[in-house]
């Protein structure tokens, strides 16, 4: 999956703001060329019970889909943070994952973004995530 440095910094800023809670949002773009992010769109984490869970409202999904449609894009992924935990999918992430969608997870340690990984559900059984390479591209070099 490809993303610009500026877009990744938007996600990092969101993760820092919400720490010690998880942040979440949408990656709008195209599935062409292995996934190309064109826009990062924040969402509000509706989960207030736990710091290690996120919930996005159906209304925000609908708004993100409308914004994507208007821009000629798709929702190609969901991003969220893992406060003080590695950027690997949890069992909760597995249970709520959709096929074909990218899952960008940023680890935030003591309020500072530490590292980021991208995952996608494997096309075959058993149900599991596979790691997807993340490529930082220049804004002007996007395919």
Residue, then its C-alpha position, 0 to 999 in steps of 0.5 A: x500500500x502506498x501513502x505519502x509522508x504528509x498523510x502518515x503524519x496526519x495519522x500520527x497527529x491523530x494518534x498523539x491527540x487521542x492517546x491513551x485511547x485508540x484513534x481511528x479513521x478511513x483511508x480513501x483512494x484506489x485499490x490500483x497499484x497495490x492500494x494508493x491512499x489519496x485522502x486520510x479521513x478522521x473518525x471519532x472513536x465511539x468506544x469510551x469504555x476501553x482504551x484498547x478498542x475503537x468503534x466507528x459509527x454507521x453514520x461516519x461510515x456513510x459520510x466517508x462513503x459519500x465523500x469517497x463517491x464524490x471524489x471518485x475514490x473508494x474506502x480502501x482501508x481503516x486506520x487505528x492506533x494501538x496505544x502502548x502495544x505493537x502494530x499487529x492486529x488483535x483478536x478484536x481486529x480479526x473479528x471485525x475485519x472486512x475482506x479486501x480492505x487494508x488495515x493500517x495500525x500505528x503503535x503509540x508508545x507513551x504518546x509518541x507514534x513508534x511504528x506502523x504496519x499494514x495488514x489485510x485478510x488473507x484470501x484463503x482459509x484459515x481466516x488470518x491477516x497477512x502483512x502488506x508492505x507500506x511504501x511512502x511515496x512523494x505527493x508528486x510521484x503518485x501513480 
